Amino acid sequence: MSGCGARVGQLVSRQSALFLCDIQEKFRTTIQYFPAIVDVSNRVLKAANILNMPVIVTEQYPKGLYSYLIGLNLVHN
């Protein structure tokens, strides 16, 4: 178990970005712990905004799966 607890290193906001992948309304009923995932995503989004980090959000087939989750606190720039 030598890999457990290995240090990742220091994150530098000007060299980092937040990537949120396919957090869409249609998945609400099929993904276990979806409300917790949204809650954590919003906390990380808030931190990324405070640190002026770029945020990349993807959607999978928005016509069929609907757009990103309404409860996700995205700020469009």
Helices and strands as residue ranges (DSSP letters): G 13-15, E 18-21, G 25-27, H 34-50, E 55-58, H 62-65
